[in-house]
Amino acid sequence: MRRVAILGAGQSRFGKRTDVRLDELAWESFREAMVESGVTQRDIDSFIVSTLGGWSAEVLPAVVVGEYCGLTPKPTMRVEAACASGSAAVYQAYTMIASGHAEVVSVIGVEKMSESSTPTTVELIGRAGNYFWEFENYGMTFPAYYALYASSYMNRYGATEEDLALVAVKNHYYGSFNPKAHFQRRISVDDVMKSIYVADPLKLLDCSPITDGSATVILASEESVKKFTNEPVWIRGIGAASGTANLSKRDNFLGLEAARKAADDAYKQANIERPISKLDLVEAHDCFTIAEVMAYEDLRLVERGEGYKLIKEEQTYKGGKIPVNLSGGLKAKGHPIGATGVSMIGELSKQLLGRIGGERQADIKHGWALAHNVGGTGHYAYVTILSLDKNGDVL
């Protein structure tokens, strides 16, 4: 297996993008990634488009995006793994290069969620699990799934709704410094507590938004990297796992076992034993505030039941033990499903290279970062570990 690096990354402005079509939105991030990497369309062997599908009017988004971006007739495919589609696409590109089937591969994640009508959106969210059993019989929707986890976690460990609100406050704080974020306004715990309930105990400001956006990363083999850059970011491990579609079959509602398994596999590949002492920052999948708290524990940053204490003590802010979601996260940056995982990895690549700057720039001490991307309620899970060094520690 060959080593694989990220040459460049790009992201569109996230939000309600009625000003562009799907292919135009994809071009925004693809163009930025080409400029940063020095790669042109001629250098790319293959491209992968990640999108959930069903939101956009385009039935064949990969070919539409590819043609607009000047990538035809390169081979392509669409990759879908619910909210983890972006990381799944990066995983596919990684394996293509590592196995020797390609030298340079572009991953373009894009979603136009605003194109769906409201009934279709509700139905799609309702299908985020075992549709024929849990939705048709019990009316379970995506927020309701995470509400079960929130209620169970609070009951077991004594966390409060105010503790969960602290996640939203932190991520909106960092979103206020991100010019490409969907939401750039800071909020307070009081704002969260006064917002309407969506699925008790989760309120509107506990939930990520419906977002349009695109993100691109360009990957290359070790042999090809030197043609384009002296500052690559290496993919040191990718863990992937899945969980049962029927939540009634799960052992508990305190964490996502698929995410924990994916993390363990990624840590093993990267030879990481104590992640909180090794990682400089994390981009975690905070589709709901409880999801970020559980991620602290699923990623073994802290023990079970200790995650909410990490946010209460502000240890996941910049300057804390482990900064999380300095991009604003899904909560404030936005959650255009197919682009989310790609955006995470692109953000971390720029962070490690010190290209973010300002209040959002992390202090890079060790040269390691982690992206945690979950599809559904742990139905899919991908954990991607990045490093500035291809062999070992930077220090």
C-alpha positions in Angstrom: 0.0 0.0 0.0 1.4 3.4 -1.0 1.3 6.5 1.1 -1.4 9.1 0.2 -1.3 12.8 0.8 -3.7 15.8 0.4 -2.4 18.3 -2.1 -5.0 21.0 -1.7 -8.5 21.7 -0.5 -11.3 24.1 -1.2 -14.8 25.0 0.1 -17.6 27.1 -1.1 -19.6 29.5 1.0 -22.2 27.4 3.0 -25.8 28.5 3.4 -28.9 28.7 1.3 -27.3 29.0 -2.2 -30.2 29.8 -4.5 -27.7 31.9 -6.5 -26.0 28.9 -8.1 -26.8 25.5 -9.6 -25.4 22.3 -8.2 -22.5 22.2 -10.8 -21.7 25.8 -10.2 -21.6 25.3 -6.5 -19.2 22.3 -7.0 -16.9 24.5 -9.1 -16.4 27.0 -6.3 -14.6 24.5 -4.1 -12.9 22.6 -6.9 -11.4 25.8 -8.3 -10.0 26.7 -4.9 -8.5 23.2 -4.4 -6.8 23.4 -7.8 -5.3 26.8 -7.0 -4.0 25.7 -3.7 -2.6 22.4 -5.0 -1.2 23.6 -8.3 -3.1 20.7 -9.9 -5.0 21.1 -13.2 -7.7 18.9 -14.7 -5.1 17.3 -16.9 -3.3 16.0 -13.8 -6.3 14.3 -12.3 -6.8 10.6 -13.1 -10.2 10.2 -11.6 -12.8 12.1 -9.6 -15.4 11.1 -7.1 -18.5 13.0 -6.2 -20.1 12.6 -2.8 -23.8 13.5 -2.5 -26.7 11.9 -0.7 -29.0 12.4 -3.6 -32.7 13.1 -3.5 -32.2 16.7 -2.6 -31.0 18.0 -5.9 -32.9 18.1 -9.2 -29.9 16.4 -10.8 -30.3 12.6 -10.9 -26.7 12.0 -12.2 -24.8 14.6 -10.2 -21.3 13.1 -10.7 -21.4 13.5 -14.5 -23.0 16.9 -14.4 -20.4 18.2 -11.9 -17.6 16.5 -13.8 -18.5 18.1 -17.1 -18.9 21.6 -15.6 -15.5 21.3 -13.8 -13.8 20.2 -17.0 -13.1 16.6 -15.9 -14.9 14.7 -18.6 -14.0 12.0 -19.7 -12.1 11.0 -16.5 -13.7 8.0 -14.7 -16.1 8.9 -12.0 -18.7 7.6 -9.5 -21.1 9.0 -6.9 -20.5 7.8 -3.3 -23.2 7.8 -0.7 -23.0 7.0 3.0 -25.7 9.3 4.4 -24.1 12.2 6.4 -20.7 10.4 6.1 -20.7 10.4 2.3 -17.8 12.9 2.1 -15.5 10.8 4.2 -16.6 7.6 2.4 -15.6 9.3 -0.9 -12.2 10.3 0.5 -11.8 6.7 1.7 -12.5 5.5 -1.8 -10.0 7.9 -3.3 -7.4 6.9 -0.7 -7.8 3.2 -1.6 -7.5 3.9 -5.3 -4.2 5.7 -4.9 -2.8 3.4 -2.1 -3.5 0.3 -4.3 -1.8 1.8 -7.3 -4.9 2.3 -9.5 -4.5 6.1 -9.6 -2.0 8.8 -8.9 -4.1 11.9 -8.4 -7.8 11.8 -7.5 -10.2 14.7 -6.8 -13.0 14.3 -4.3 -15.9 16.8 -4.7 -18.6 16.8 -2.1 -21.7 18.8 -3.0 -25.3 19.2 -1.9 -28.2 21.5 -2.8 -30.5 20.7 0.1 -32.7 23.8 -0.4 -33.9 22.4 -3.8 -36.1 19.9 -2.0 -39.7 20.8 -1.0 -40.6 20.6 2.6 -42.6 17.3 2.5 -39.7 15.7 0.7 -37.2 17.0 3.2 -39.3 15.6 6.1 -39.6 12.3 4.4 -35.9 12.0 3.7 -35.1 12.8 7.3 -37.7 10.2 8.4 -35.9 7.6 6.3 -32.6 8.1 8.3 -32.9 4.7 9.9 -35.0 1.6 9.4 -37.8 3.3 7.4 -40.3 0.4 7.1 -40.1 -0.5 10.8 -39.2 2.6 12.9 -40.6 5.4 10.7 -43.8 3.8 9.5 -44.7 2.2 12.8 -43.4 4.7 15.3 -42.9 8.0 13.3 -39.2 8.1 14.2 -37.3 10.9 12.4 -33.6 11.8 12.5 -33.9 14.3 15.4 -35.9 11.8 17.4 -33.1 9.2 17.1 -30.6 11.6 18.6 -33.2 12.7 21.2 -33.2 9.1 22.4 -29.4 9.2 22.9 -29.6 12.6 24.6 -32.3 11.4 27.1 -30.4 8.2 27.8 -27.1 10.0 28.3 -28.6 12.7 30.5 -30.4 10.1 32.7 -27.3 7.9 33.1 -24.6 10.6 33.7 -26.5 13.6 35.0 -25.8 15.9 32.1 -28.4 18.7 31.6 -29.9 20.5 28.6 -27.7 23.5 29.5 -24.6 21.3 29.2 -25.6 20.3 25.7 -26.3 23.9 24.9 -22.7 24.7 25.6 -21.7 22.8 22.5 -23.9 25.0 20.3 -22.5 28.2 22.0 -18.9 27.1 21.3 -19.5 26.2 17.7 -21.4 29.3 16.9 -18.6 31.3 18.5 -16.1 29.8 16.1 -18.6 30.0 13.2 -18.6 33.8 13.8 -15.0 33.9 12.6 -15.6 31.7 9.6 -16.6 33.8 6.5 -17.8 30.6 4.7 -20.0 29.4 7.6 -23.8 29.1 7.2 -24.3 30.9 10.6 -21.9 33.6 11.7 -23.8 34.9 14.7 -22.8 34.1 18.2 -25.5 32.7 20.6 -25.8 32.1 24.3 -27.0 29.3 26.5 -30.2 31.3 27.1 -30.8 31.5 23.3 -30.5 27.7 23.0 -32.8 27.1 26.0 -35.5 29.5 24.6 -35.5 27.9 21.2 -38.4 25.6 20.4 -38.3 21.8 21.0 -37.8 19.7 17.9 -37.6 16.3 19.7 -37.4 16.6 23.5 -34.8 17.3 24.9 -33.3 18.6 21.7 -34.3 22.1 20.7 -33.9 24.0 17.4 -30.5 25.4 18.4 -29.3 22.0 19.3 -29.7 21.0 15.7 -27.6 21.5 12.5 -29.2 23.3 9.6 -30.4 22.4 6.1 -27.4 23.7 4.1 -26.2 24.1 0.5 -22.5 23.8 -0.1 -19.5 22.1 -1.7 -16.0 21.0 -0.6 -13.1 19.5 -2.5 -9.9 17.7 -1.6 -7.3 16.6 -4.1 -5.3 13.5 -3.1 -2.1 12.1 -4.6 0.4 9.3 -4.2 3.8 9.8 -2.5 5.4 9.6 -5.9 3.2 12.3 -7.4 3.2 14.7 -4.4 6.7 16.2 -5.1 5.5 17.3 -8.5 3.1 19.8 -6.9 4.0 20.7 -3.4 6.6 20.6 -0.6 3.8 20.9 2.0 1.6 17.8 1.8 -0.7 16.6 4.6 -0.6 12.8 4.9 -3.5 10.5 5.5 -2.2 8.3 8.3 -5.3 6.2 9.0 -8.9 5.8 8.0 -11.2 3.7 10.1 -14.7 2.7 8.9 -17.6 0.8 10.5 -21.4 0.4 10.3 -24.2 0.0 12.8 -27.5 -1.8 12.8 -30.3 0.0 10.9 -32.8 -0.9 13.6 -32.0 1.0 16.8 -34.1 -1.3 18.9 -31.3 -3.9 18.4 -28.6 -1.7 20.0 -27.2 -2.5 23.4 -27.5 1.1 24.7 -28.0 4.7 23.8 -24.9 6.2 25.4 -22.6 6.2 22.4 -22.2 5.1 18.8 -20.3 1.8 18.6 -19.6 2.2 14.9 -17.8 5.4 15.6 -15.8 3.9 18.4 -14.8 0.9 16.2 -13.8 3.3 13.3 -11.8 5.3 15.7 -10.0 2.3 17.1 -9.1 1.1 13.6 -7.8 4.5 12.6 -5.7 4.8 15.8 -4.2 1.4 15.2 -3.2 2.4 11.7 -1.7 5.6 12.9 -0.1 4.0 16.0 -1.9 6.4 18.4 -2.4 5.2 21.9 -3.4 8.3 23.8 -5.3 10.5 21.3 -5.9 13.5 23.6 -2.2 13.9 24.1 -1.4 13.4 20.4 -4.0 15.3 18.4 -3.8 19.1 17.9 -7.5 19.4 17.0 -10.6 17.4 15.9 -13.5 18.1 13.6 -16.4 16.1 15.1 -19.8 15.3 13.7 -22.1 17.6 15.7 -25.3 17.1 13.7 -26.9 17.6 17.2 -25.2 18.8 20.3 -25.4 15.4 22.0 -23.6 14.0 19.0 -20.5 16.0 19.7 -20.5 15.1 23.4 -20.8 11.4 22.5 -18.0 11.9 20.0 -15.6 13.0 22.8 -16.2 9.6 24.3 -16.4 7.5 21.2 -13.0 8.9 20.1 -11.6 7.9 23.5 -10.6 11.5 24.3 -12.3 10.9 27.7 -14.0 8.0 29.4 -17.7 7.3 29.2 -19.8 9.8 31.1 -17.0 12.4 31.0 -17.8 14.1 27.7 -20.1 16.7 29.0 -17.6 17.7 31.6 -15.1 18.4 28.8 -17.4 21.1 27.3 -18.4 22.5 30.7 -14.7 23.1 31.5 -14.2 24.7 28.0 -11.5 22.1 27.2 -12.7 21.8 23.6 -12.1 25.5 22.9 -8.8 26.7 21.4 -6.2 26.6 24.2 -8.0 23.7 25.9 -7.0 20.0 26.1 -8.4 19.2 22.7 -9.9 21.9 20.4 -13.0 20.6 18.6 -14.8 22.1 15.6 -12.9 25.4 15.2 -14.6 25.6 11.8 -18.0 26.1 13.6 -18.9 22.5 13.1 -22.0 21.2 11.4 -23.9 23.3 13.9 -22.7 26.7 12.6 -20.6 26.1 9.5 -23.4 24.0 8.1 -24.2 20.5 7.1 -24.5 20.0 3.3 -24.6 16.3 3.6 -22.4 15.2 0.7 -19.9 18.0 1.3 -19.6 17.7 5.1 -16.9 15.0 5.5 -14.9 16.5 2.7 -15.1 19.9 4.3 -13.9 18.5 7.6 -10.8 16.9 6.0 -10.1 20.0 4.0 -10.4 22.2 7.1 -8.0 20.1 9.0 -5.5 20.1 6.2 -5.4 23.9 6.1 -5.2 24.0 9.9 -2.2 21.7 10.1 -0.5 23.9 7.5 -1.3 27.1 9.4 -3.4 28.5 6.6 -6.6 29.3 8.5 -5.2 32.1 10.6 -7.0 34.4 13.1 -9.1 33.2 16.0 -9.8 29.9 14.4 -6.2 28.8 13.8 -5.3 26.0 16.1 -1.9 25.8 17.9 -0.1 23.1 16.0 2.3 21.4 18.4 2.3 17.7 17.2 1.1 17.9 13.6 -1.9 15.5 14.0 -5.6 16.0 13.4 -8.7 13.9 13.3 -12.0 14.0 11.3 -15.0 12.2 12.8 -17.9 11.8 10.3 -21.1 9.9 11.1 -23.9 8.8 8.8 -27.3 8.5 10.2 -27.3 7.7 13.9 -24.1 5.6 13.7 -25.4 3.7 10.7 -22.1 4.6 9.0 -18.9 5.9 10.7 -15.6 7.1 9.3 -12.6 8.4 11.3 -9.7 9.9 9.2 -6.4 10.8 10.8 -4.1 13.4 9.2 -0.4 14.2 9.9 2.2 16.6 8.7 4.7 13.7 8.7 4.3 10.6 6.6 6.2 8.3 8.9 5.9 9.4 12.5 5.7 12.3 14.9 6.6 15.8 13.6 8.4 16.6 16.9 
